[in-house]
């Protein structure tokens, strides 16, 4: 009798342990599938761009043209050039980023890839984060090329850790919000005009904070003067990416 009671008491405990492990296993599988979907979208965009070079070449040529125009138009001394560096840089990044965001979603729409992505049995948020990462990668590649060119033309050292951090934070916010608005405007006929109209009023806090923080690092200001714009950038990135994550499914369904 003692053996039977032990067996009866032991079996329910084993079953309970197995049941308790099931939610964590399902959660791990769903998380793994989510990251696989994100990486698949990123890899698809990178492969398509490396084959065609349509998006990257347009962004790079546009950025170089802006820098050259400012270089010949602003025939200033070295000190004045250093004072306008932050504004020129972020004007270049903003216009090139808008061009890249617009073309990124337009290519998906024209080739029918967007409908295929929406029909895939994956979470729509995975599509959003995949597009954000790929758009951010294109922006960062262009910025890596633009920074040394700008340093040579304007005789300004841009390779400072603080400035690079500001560029990264600003690019994350720009790509996060721009991807959502690009997905919204790509469904319309006037997508090339509509995206800048929607994007620039929303992205103004990022641009202002990025210009202020970049100027502070370039001019060697105290860190106490740069903390506020840095906090604005970080807060903006977190809040607006979270909002875009929640509303992306509704945007693409409409």
C-alpha positions in Angstrom: 0.0 0.0 0.0 2.8 2.4 0.7 4.2 1.8 -2.8 0.9 2.5 -4.4 0.3 5.7 -2.5 3.8 6.9 -3.4 3.1 6.2 -7.1 -0.2 7.9 -7.0 1.2 11.0 -5.3 4.2 11.1 -7.7 2.4 11.0 -11.0 0.3 14.2 -10.5 3.5 16.1 -9.5 5.2 15.0 -12.8 2.2 16.0 -14.9 2.1 19.4 -13.1 5.7 19.9 -13.9 5.2 19.2 -17.5 2.2 21.6 -17.7 4.2 24.3 -16.0 6.9 23.9 -18.6 4.6 24.2 -21.6 3.9 28.0 -21.5 7.6 28.8 -21.3 8.3 26.4 -24.2 5.6 28.0 -26.3 6.8 31.5 -25.4 10.4 30.6 -26.4 9.2 29.1 -29.7 7.1 32.2 -30.5 10.0 34.5 -29.6 12.3 32.5 -31.8 9.8 32.6 -34.7 9.4 36.4 -34.2 13.2 37.0 -34.5 13.4 34.6 -37.5 10.7 36.6 -39.3 12.5 39.9 -38.5 15.8 38.6 -39.7 14.1 37.2 -42.9 12.7 40.6 -43.8 16.0 42.3 -43.1 17.9 39.7 -45.2 15.4 40.0 -48.0 15.8 43.8 -48.2 19.6 43.7 -48.0 19.9 41.0 -50.7 17.5 42.9 -53.0 19.4 46.2 -52.5 22.8 44.6 -53.0 21.6 43.2 -56.3 20.0 46.4 -57.6 21.7 49.1 -55.7 18.8 51.3 -56.5 18.0 52.7 -53.1 21.6 53.0 -51.7 22.9 54.8 -54.8 20.1 57.3 -54.8 20.6 58.1 -51.1 24.4 58.4 -51.5 24.4 60.6 -54.6 21.8 62.9 -53.1 23.8 63.2 -49.9 27.0 64.0 -51.7 25.3 66.6 -53.8 23.9 68.4 -50.7 27.4 68.4 -49.1 29.1 69.7 -52.2 26.4 72.4 -52.7 26.9 73.6 -49.1 30.6 73.5 -49.5 30.7 75.8 -52.5 27.8 78.0 -51.4 29.1 78.6 -47.9 32.6 80.1 -48.5 33.2 80.6 -44.9 36.2 80.5 -42.5 37.0 77.4 -40.5 35.3 78.6 -37.3 32.0 79.5 -39.1 32.1 76.2 -40.9 32.4 74.4 -37.6 29.3 76.3 -36.3 27.1 75.2 -39.2 28.4 71.6 -39.3 25.6 70.1 -37.2 22.9 71.8 -39.3 24.4 70.8 -42.6 24.9 67.2 -41.5 21.4 66.7 -40.2 19.8 68.4 -43.3 21.8 65.9 -45.4 20.7 62.9 -43.3 17.1 64.0 -43.2 16.6 64.5 -46.9 18.6 61.4 -47.8 16.6 59.4 -45.2 13.3 60.6 -46.5 14.3 59.6 -50.0 15.4 56.1 -48.8 12.2 55.6 -46.8 10.0 56.5 -49.7 11.8 54.4 -52.2 12.0 51.4 -49.8 8.2 51.1 -49.4 7.5 52.1 -53.0 9.7 49.3 -54.3 7.8 46.8 -52.1 4.5 48.1 -53.4 5.4 48.2 -57.1 6.9 44.7 -57.1 4.0 43.2 -55.1 6.2 42.2 -52.3 4.2 44.2 -49.7 1.1 42.1 -50.3 3.2 39.0 -50.0 4.6 40.1 -46.7 1.2 40.9 -45.4 -0.1 37.4 -46.4 2.8 35.7 -44.7 1.8 33.8 -41.4 3.9 36.1 -39.2 3.2 38.9 -36.8 2.9 42.2 -38.5 5.2 43.8 -35.9 7.9 41.5 -37.2 7.5 43.1 -40.7 7.7 46.5 -39.1 10.9 45.8 -37.1 12.4 44.1 -40.1 11.8 47.2 -42.3 13.0 49.5 -39.6 16.3 47.6 -39.2 16.9 47.5 -43.0 16.1 51.2 -43.4 18.4 52.0 -40.5 21.1 49.9 -42.0 20.9 51.9 -45.3 21.0 55.2 -43.4 24.0 54.2 -41.4 25.9 53.0 -44.5 25.3 56.3 -46.2 26.4 58.2 -43.0 29.6 56.1 -42.7 30.5 57.3 -46.2 29.4 60.9 -45.7 31.2 61.6 -42.5 34.8 61.2 -43.9 33.9 63.1 -47.0 32.5 65.9 -44.9 35.5 65.9 -42.7 37.8 66.4 -45.7 35.8 69.1 -47.4 35.1 71.1 -44.3 38.2 70.3 -42.3 36.2 69.2 -39.2 36.9 66.1 -37.1 33.5 64.3 -36.9 34.8 61.0 -35.5 33.9 61.7 -31.9 32.2 59.1 -29.7 29.5 61.5 -28.5 28.7 62.7 -32.0 28.5 59.2 -33.3 26.1 58.3 -30.5 23.9 61.2 -31.4 23.9 60.2 -35.0 22.9 56.7 -34.1 20.0 57.8 -31.8 18.7 60.3 -34.3 18.9 57.7 -37.1 16.9 55.2 -35.0 14.2 57.6 -34.3 14.1 58.7 -37.9 13.9 55.2 -39.3 11.3 54.1 -36.7 8.8 56.8 -37.3 9.6 57.1 -41.0 8.9 53.4 -41.7 5.4 53.7 -40.2 4.5 56.9 -42.1 6.0 55.4 -45.3 3.8 52.4 -45.0 0.9 54.7 -44.5 1.6 57.0 -47.5 2.7 54.2 -50.0 -1.0 53.2 -50.4 -1.8 56.7 -52.0 -1.0 58.0 -55.4 0.8 61.1 -54.1 3.2 59.0 -51.9 6.3 61.0 -53.0 4.7 64.2 -51.8 2.7 62.9 -48.9 5.6 61.3 -46.9 7.6 64.5 -46.3 4.4 66.3 -45.4 3.6 63.7 -42.8 7.1 63.0 -41.6 8.8 66.4 -41.1 6.3 67.8 -38.5 6.6 64.6 -36.5 10.3 64.3 -36.7 11.1 68.0 -35.8 11.9 67.1 -32.1 14.5 64.5 -33.3 16.1 67.0 -35.7 16.2 69.8 -33.2 17.6 67.7 -30.4 20.1 66.0 -32.7 21.4 69.4 -34.0 21.7 70.8 -30.5 23.5 67.7 -29.1 25.8 67.5 -32.2 26.7 71.2 -31.9 27.5 70.6 -28.2 29.9 67.8 -28.9 31.6 69.6 -31.8 32.1 72.8 -29.8 33.3 70.9 -26.7 30.4 72.1 -24.5 29.9 70.7 -20.9 28.0 67.5 -20.7 25.4 69.1 -18.6 24.4 71.2 -21.6 24.1 68.1 -23.8 22.2 65.9 -21.4 18.8 67.4 -22.2 18.9 66.9 -26.0 20.3 63.4 -25.4 17.4 62.5 -23.1 14.9 64.0 -25.7 16.4 61.7 -28.3 16.2 58.6 -26.2 12.7 59.3 -25.0 11.5 60.1 -28.5 13.0 56.8 -29.8 11.3 54.7 -27.1 7.9 56.4 -27.2 7.4 56.7 -31.0 8.8 53.2 -31.8 6.4 51.8 -29.3 3.5 53.8 -30.8 4.5 52.7 -34.3 4.7 49.1 -33.1 1.1 49.2 -31.8 -0.4 50.9 -34.9 1.5 49.3 -37.7 -0.9 46.5 -38.2 -3.9 48.9 -38.5 -1.9 51.1 -41.0 -1.0 48.3 -43.4 -4.5 46.7 -43.2 -6.1 49.9 -44.3 
